[in-house]
Amino acid sequence: MSTKKFKTNIKCGGCISTVTPILDKTPGIYKWEVDTNSPDKVLTIEGDATSDAVILAVESAGYSAETIED
């Protein structure tokens, strides 16, 4: 299991409500959270999902995501 971070445009509680059912159903995502106070609205994922799978899930909810390299 690994931790991945993504820059997103998920900026409020309503946005989080929109992505919650999609991220919760994405295979390989065991835990996730969005820091809406961060300028980059960082989505942190714990699990085995690929970065591409996470980005596709976020995009299917109508938002954008790009990988943040540590």
C-alpha positions in Angstrom: 0.0 0.0 0.0 1.3 3.5 -0.8 0.3 7.1 -0.4 -0.1 9.3 -3.4 -0.9 13.0 -3.6 -2.7 14.9 -6.3 -3.3 18.6 -7.0 -7.1 19.1 -7.6 -9.8 21.7 -8.0 -11.9 20.1 -5.3 -12.5 23.2 -3.2 -15.5 22.9 -0.9 -17.7 20.5 1.0 -20.1 20.3 -1.9 -17.3 19.2 -4.2 -16.2 16.6 -1.7 -19.8 15.3 -1.6 -19.7 14.9 -5.3 -16.5 12.9 -5.4 -17.1 10.8 -2.3 -19.2 8.1 -3.9 -16.8 7.8 -6.8 -13.6 7.6 -4.8 -15.2 5.3 -2.3 -16.1 2.8 -5.1 -12.7 3.0 -6.8 -10.8 -0.3 -6.4 -7.5 0.1 -4.5 -8.4 3.3 -2.6 -8.6 2.4 1.1 -8.5 5.9 2.5 -8.6 9.4 1.1 -8.9 13.0 2.1 -8.8 16.5 0.4 -7.1 19.4 2.1 -9.4 22.2 0.9 -7.3 24.8 2.9 -4.2 24.0 0.8 -3.7 26.3 -2.3 -3.4 23.2 -4.4 -6.5 21.4 -2.9 -4.4 18.3 -2.2 -6.1 14.9 -2.5 -4.2 12.3 -0.5 -4.9 8.7 -1.3 -3.8 5.6 0.6 -4.0 2.3 -1.2 -3.0 0.3 -4.2 -4.8 2.3 -6.9 -2.7 3.6 -9.8 -2.4 7.3 -10.3 -4.2 7.0 -13.6 -7.2 5.3 -11.9 -7.4 8.0 -9.3 -7.2 10.8 -11.9 -9.9 9.1 -14.0 -12.1 8.8 -11.0 -11.7 12.4 -10.1 -12.3 13.5 -13.7 -15.4 11.3 -13.9 -16.9 13.4 -11.1 -16.2 16.6 -13.1 -13.0 17.7 -11.4 -9.3 17.7 -12.4 -6.4 16.1 -10.7 -2.7 15.8 -11.5 0.0 13.8 -9.7 2.2 15.6 -7.2 5.7 14.1 -7.2 7.4 14.0 -3.8 
